[in-house]
Amino acid sequence: RLRQSIDTAVHFNVMDEADVSKLDALRKRTAAASGEKLSFLPFVMSAVCRALKAFPSLNATVDDEANEIIRNRSIHIGMAADTEHGLTVPVIFDADTLGVLQLAREIDNLARMTRDRSIPRDLLMGSTFTISNVGSYAGRFATPVINYPEVAILGVGRVRDGVSVSDGAIRIAKLMPLSLAADHRVVDGAEAAKCLQHIIDLLQAPEALLTPARG
C-alpha cells in the first residue's frame, strides 16, 4: 500500500510547531483527576477531528479505478503503530464522537491488541485519515507517506523544550513539531497549510479538546 501511495499520490508536506505548554498542563491536570495515564496523542486526535470538519477535503479517499474522490462524512482515525511484526495501522472509528479520555482508552486498547497480535482484521481497515506518532522514538519533523487511499497524514514529532516568542517576549515553551503530508491531486497547498494552522490553534487553546468534536 505504501508503494502504491508513492507511485500514485502526489505528495507534498507542510510543517510547523505548536506551543503545547498549556496543553501539557491540561494533560497533567486531567490525568491526575482521572487517575489515568494520558499522553499528548488523544489531544492531537481530538484536534484533528475538529480540523477535518473544517477542512473536509483532507478527510477524503481516492478511488483511482473509478477516477473518483470520495469525501467521507465519518471520521475514522488510523493510528500508525510500529510493532515487532512491522508497521500496523489500527483504526478508531467515529473518533469525533469520543472525548479525550475515551480516545486515550481506545488508543491503549488498540496498541495492546496490535502488540499481542489479537487485533481483529476489521480494526485494521477503513481509516479516513492517519496520524503517525514518530516522536514516540525520536525526531522532530518527518515526511510521512500517505496511507493510501487516504489523501492526508499527520506526523507528530517529539515534544521538546524550545524558545517561543509572543508579543515580543521570549520564553521557554513545550514545542510539538507537526508534519502534514497531503495528496496534491485532491488538496491544494493553501488548504493544507490552513488545516495545519487550525490544528495548531486548537492545540494552543486546548480546553475544548476534552469533549467530543461531535456531540
DRENZAPA-856106 format. One record per residue (C-alpha): residue number from 0; residue in one letter; x, y, z; chain. Coordinates in Angstrom, 1 decimal, always signed. Each point is the difference from the previous one (the first is absolute). Layout:
BEGIN
<rec NUM, a, <X, Y, Z>, A>
...
***
This chain:
BEGIN
<rec 0, r, <+0.0, +0.0, +0.0>, A>
<rec 1, l, <+2.9, +2.4, +0.8>, A>
<rec 2, r, <+1.6, -0.8, -3.4>, A>
<rec 3, q, <-3.4, +0.7, -1.7>, A>
<rec 4, s, <-0.3, +3.2, +1.9>, A>
<rec 5, i, <+3.5, +1.2, -1.2>, A>
<rec 6, d, <-0.7, -1.1, -3.5>, A>
<rec 7, t, <-3.5, +1.6, -0.2>, A>
<rec 8, a, <-0.5, +2.9, +2.5>, A>
<rec 9, v, <+1.7, +3.4, -0.7>, A>
<rec 10, h, <+1.6, +0.5, +3.5>, A>
<rec 11, f, <+0.8, +3.4, +1.4>, A>
<rec 12, n, <+0.7, +1.0, +3.6>, A>
<rec 13, v, <-0.7, +3.0, +2.3>, A>
<rec 14, m, <+1.7, +0.2, +3.4>, A>
<rec 15, d, <-0.2, +2.2, +3.0>, A>
<rec 16, e, <+0.2, -0.1, +3.8>, A>
<rec 17, a, <-2.7, +0.4, +2.7>, A>
<rec 18, d, <+0.6, +1.5, +3.4>, A>
<rec 19, v, <-1.5, -2.7, +2.2>, A>
<rec 20, s, <+0.9, +1.5, +3.3>, A>
<rec 21, k, <-3.6, +0.6, +1.0>, A>
<rec 22, l, <-0.9, -3.4, -1.4>, A>
<rec 23, d, <+2.7, -1.7, +2.1>, A>
<rec 24, a, <-1.4, +1.6, +3.1>, A>
<rec 25, l, <-3.6, -1.0, -0.9>, A>
<rec 26, r, <+1.2, -3.6, -0.8>, A>
<rec 27, k, <+1.6, -0.3, +3.4>, A>
<rec 28, r, <-3.1, +1.4, +1.8>, A>
<rec 29, t, <-2.3, -2.3, -1.9>, A>
<rec 30, a, <+2.2, -3.0, +0.7>, A>
<rec 31, a, <+0.1, +0.8, +3.7>, A>
<rec 32, a, <-3.7, +0.5, +0.2>, A>
<rec 33, s, <-0.9, -3.2, -1.8>, A>
<rec 34, g, <+2.8, -2.2, +1.4>, A>
<rec 35, e, <+0.8, -1.1, -3.6>, A>
<rec 36, k, <+3.3, +0.3, -1.9>, A>
<rec 37, l, <-0.5, +2.6, -2.8>, A>
<rec 38, s, <+2.3, +0.8, -2.9>, A>
<rec 39, f, <-0.2, +2.9, -2.5>, A>
<rec 40, l, <-1.3, -2.3, -2.7>, A>
<rec 41, p, <-3.7, +0.0, +0.9>, A>
<rec 42, f, <+0.0, +3.8, +0.1>, A>
<rec 43, v, <+1.6, +0.0, -3.4>, A>
<rec 44, m, <-2.6, -2.4, -1.2>, A>
<rec 45, s, <-2.8, +2.2, +1.4>, A>
<rec 46, a, <+1.5, +3.1, -1.8>, A>
<rec 47, v, <+0.3, -1.9, -3.2>, A>
<rec 48, c, <-3.7, -1.1, +0.1>, A>
<rec 49, r, <-1.0, +3.7, +0.4>, A>
<rec 50, a, <+2.3, +1.1, -2.8>, A>
<rec 51, l, <-1.3, -2.7, -2.4>, A>
<rec 52, k, <-3.5, +1.4, +0.5>, A>
<rec 53, a, <+1.2, +3.4, -0.9>, A>
<rec 54, f, <+2.1, -1.3, -3.0>, A>
<rec 55, p, <-1.9, -3.1, -1.2>, A>
<rec 56, s, <+2.1, -0.4, -3.2>, A>
<rec 57, l, <+2.7, -1.5, +2.3>, A>
<rec 58, n, <-2.4, -2.6, +1.2>, A>
<rec 59, a, <-0.4, -1.4, -3.4>, A>
<rec 60, t, <+1.0, -3.3, -1.7>, A>
<rec 61, v, <+0.8, -0.6, -3.7>, A>
<rec 62, d, <-1.3, -2.7, -2.2>, A>
<rec 63, d, <+2.5, +0.1, -2.8>, A>
<rec 64, e, <-1.7, -2.8, -2.0>, A>
<rec 65, a, <-3.3, +1.9, -0.1>, A>
<rec 66, n, <+1.9, +3.4, -0.3>, A>
<rec 67, e, <-2.0, +1.3, +3.0>, A>
<rec 68, i, <+0.7, +2.0, +3.1>, A>
<rec 69, i, <-2.2, -1.1, +3.0>, A>
<rec 70, r, <-0.6, +2.6, +2.8>, A>
<rec 71, n, <-0.7, -2.0, +3.1>, A>
<rec 72, r, <-2.5, +1.2, +2.5>, A>
<rec 73, s, <+1.2, -2.3, +2.8>, A>
<rec 74, i, <+3.5, +0.6, +1.5>, A>
<rec 75, h, <+1.9, -3.2, +0.5>, A>
<rec 76, i, <+3.5, +0.6, +1.3>, A>
<rec 77, g, <+2.8, -2.4, -0.8>, A>
<rec 78, m, <+2.8, -0.2, +2.5>, A>
<rec 79, a, <+3.3, -1.0, -1.5>, A>
<rec 80, a, <+1.7, -2.4, +2.4>, A>
<rec 81, d, <+3.4, -1.6, -0.2>, A>
<rec 82, t, <+0.1, -3.5, +1.4>, A>
<rec 83, e, <+2.3, -3.0, +0.0>, A>
<rec 84, h, <-2.1, -1.2, -2.9>, A>
<rec 85, g, <+0.4, +3.1, -2.1>, A>
<rec 86, l, <-2.1, +3.1, -0.6>, A>
<rec 87, t, <-3.6, -0.3, +0.8>, A>
<rec 88, v, <-2.9, +2.6, -0.1>, A>
<rec 89, p, <-2.8, -0.9, +2.4>, A>
<rec 90, v, <-3.1, +2.2, -0.4>, A>
<rec 91, i, <-2.1, +2.0, +2.5>, A>
<rec 92, f, <-3.4, +0.2, -1.7>, A>
<rec 93, d, <-2.2, +3.2, +0.4>, A>
<rec 94, a, <+2.9, +1.6, +2.0>, A>
<rec 95, d, <-1.9, +3.3, +0.0>, A>
<rec 96, t, <-2.6, -1.5, +2.3>, A>
<rec 97, l, <+2.5, -0.7, +2.8>, A>
<rec 98, g, <+1.4, +2.2, +2.7>, A>
<rec 99, v, <+3.7, +0.1, +0.8>, A>
<rec 100, l, <-0.1, -2.6, +2.7>, A>
<rec 101, q, <-2.1, -2.4, -2.2>, A>
<rec 102, l, <+2.6, +0.6, -2.8>, A>
<rec 103, a, <+2.8, -0.8, +2.4>, A>
<rec 104, r, <-1.6, -3.3, +1.0>, A>
<rec 105, e, <-0.6, -0.9, -3.7>, A>
<rec 106, i, <+3.6, +0.8, -0.8>, A>
<rec 107, d, <+1.3, -2.2, +2.9>, A>
<rec 108, n, <-2.4, -2.8, -0.9>, A>
<rec 109, l, <+1.0, +0.0, -3.7>, A>
<rec 110, a, <+3.7, +0.2, +0.8>, A>
<rec 111, r, <-0.3, -3.0, +2.4>, A>
<rec 112, m, <-1.9, -2.1, -2.6>, A>
<rec 113, t, <+2.4, +1.0, -2.7>, A>
<rec 114, r, <+3.0, -1.0, +2.1>, A>
<rec 115, d, <-1.3, -3.4, +0.9>, A>
<rec 116, r, <-1.5, -0.6, -3.5>, A>
<rec 117, s, <-3.5, -0.5, +1.3>, A>
<rec 118, i, <-1.5, +3.0, -1.9>, A>
<rec 119, p, <-2.8, -1.0, -2.4>, A>
<rec 120, r, <+0.4, +0.7, -3.7>, A>
<rec 121, d, <-2.9, +2.4, -0.1>, A>
<rec 122, l, <+1.8, +2.4, +2.4>, A>
<rec 123, l, <+2.9, +0.2, -2.5>, A>
<rec 124, m, <-2.1, +1.3, -2.9>, A>
<rec 125, g, <-2.2, +3.0, -0.8>, A>
<rec 126, s, <+1.9, +3.0, +1.3>, A>
<rec 127, t, <-0.6, +3.3, -1.7>, A>
<rec 128, f, <+3.0, +1.9, +1.5>, A>
<rec 129, t, <+3.2, -1.3, +1.7>, A>
<rec 130, i, <+2.2, +1.4, +2.8>, A>
<rec 131, s, <+3.6, -1.2, +0.3>, A>
<rec 132, n, <+1.5, +0.7, +3.4>, A>
<rec 133, v, <+3.6, +0.0, -1.1>, A>
<rec 134, g, <+1.1, +1.9, +3.1>, A>
<rec 135, s, <-0.6, -3.0, +2.3>, A>
<rec 136, y, <+3.5, -1.1, -1.0>, A>
<rec 137, a, <+2.0, +3.0, -1.2>, A>
<rec 138, g, <-0.1, +2.8, -2.6>, A>
<rec 139, r, <-1.7, +3.2, -0.6>, A>
<rec 140, f, <-1.4, +0.4, -3.5>, A>
<rec 141, a, <-0.7, -2.8, -2.5>, A>
<rec 142, t, <-1.3, -0.5, -3.5>, A>
<rec 143, p, <-2.6, -2.7, +0.7>, A>
<rec 144, v, <-1.4, -2.2, -2.9>, A>
<rec 145, i, <-3.7, +0.4, -0.5>, A>
<rec 146, n, <-2.0, -3.2, +1.0>, A>
<rec 147, y, <-1.6, -0.6, -3.4>, A>
<rec 148, p, <-2.8, +0.4, -1.0>, A>
<rec 149, e, <-0.2, +2.9, +2.6>, A>
<rec 150, v, <+1.2, +3.4, -1.1>, A>
<rec 151, a, <+1.8, +1.3, +3.1>, A>
<rec 152, i, <+2.0, -1.1, +3.0>, A>
<rec 153, l, <+1.3, +1.9, +3.0>, A>
<rec 154, g, <+3.5, -0.7, +1.5>, A>
<rec 155, v, <+0.4, +1.0, +3.6>, A>
<rec 156, g, <+3.6, +0.6, +1.2>, A>
<rec 157, r, <+1.5, -0.2, +3.4>, A>
<rec 158, v, <-1.0, +2.8, +2.4>, A>
<rec 159, r, <+3.0, +1.9, +1.2>, A>
<rec 160, d, <+0.9, +3.2, +1.9>, A>
<rec 161, g, <+0.7, +2.8, -2.3>, A>
<rec 162, v, <-0.2, +3.8, -0.3>, A>
<rec 163, s, <-3.3, +1.6, -0.8>, A>
<rec 164, v, <-0.5, +3.7, -0.8>, A>
<rec 165, s, <-3.4, +1.6, +0.7>, A>
<rec 166, d, <-0.7, +3.7, +0.0>, A>
<rec 167, g, <+3.7, +0.7, +0.0>, A>
<rec 168, a, <+0.6, -2.1, +3.1>, A>
<rec 169, i, <+2.3, -3.0, -0.1>, A>
<rec 170, r, <-0.7, -3.0, +2.2>, A>
<rec 171, i, <+0.7, -3.7, +0.2>, A>
<rec 172, a, <-3.0, -2.1, -1.3>, A>
<rec 173, k, <-1.0, -3.5, -0.8>, A>
<rec 174, l, <+0.1, -0.3, -3.8>, A>
<rec 175, m, <-1.6, -2.8, -2.0>, A>
<rec 176, p, <+1.2, -0.4, -3.6>, A>
<rec 177, l, <-2.7, -0.8, -2.5>, A>
<rec 178, s, <+0.4, -1.2, -3.6>, A>
<rec 179, l, <-3.1, -0.2, -2.2>, A>
<rec 180, a, <+0.3, -1.9, -3.3>, A>
<rec 181, a, <-2.8, +0.2, -2.6>, A>
<rec 182, d, <-0.8, -1.2, -3.5>, A>
<rec 183, h, <+0.2, +3.0, -2.3>, A>
<rec 184, r, <-2.5, -1.6, -2.4>, A>
<rec 185, v, <-2.7, +0.6, +2.7>, A>
<rec 186, v, <+1.4, +2.6, +2.4>, A>
<rec 187, d, <+1.7, +3.3, -1.0>, A>
<rec 188, g, <+2.8, +1.5, +2.0>, A>
<rec 189, a, <-1.9, +2.9, +1.5>, A>
<rec 190, e, <-2.7, -2.3, +1.3>, A>
<rec 191, a, <+2.5, -2.4, +1.6>, A>
<rec 192, a, <+1.8, +3.0, +1.6>, A>
<rec 193, k, <-3.3, +1.3, +1.4>, A>
<rec 194, c, <-0.9, -3.4, +1.3>, A>
<rec 195, l, <+3.3, -0.3, +1.8>, A>
<rec 196, q, <-0.3, +3.5, +1.5>, A>
<rec 197, h, <-3.5, -0.9, +1.2>, A>
<rec 198, i, <+1.5, -3.1, +1.8>, A>
<rec 199, i, <+2.7, +2.2, +1.5>, A>
<rec 200, d, <-2.6, +2.5, +1.2>, A>
<rec 201, l, <-2.0, -2.7, +1.7>, A>
<rec 202, l, <+3.0, -1.5, +1.7>, A>
<rec 203, q, <+1.0, +3.4, +1.3>, A>
<rec 204, a, <-3.5, +0.7, +1.4>, A>
<rec 205, p, <-0.7, -3.6, +1.1>, A>
<rec 206, e, <-3.0, +0.2, +2.4>, A>
<rec 207, a, <-2.5, -0.8, -2.7>, A>
<rec 208, l, <+1.9, -3.2, -0.9>, A>
<rec 209, l, <-1.2, -1.8, +3.1>, A>
<rec 210, t, <-3.5, -0.6, -1.4>, A>
<rec 211, p, <-1.0, -1.8, -3.2>, A>
<rec 212, a, <+0.3, +1.9, -3.2>, A>
<rec 213, r, <-3.5, -1.2, -0.8>, A>
<rec 214, g, <-2.5, +0.0, +2.8>, A>
***
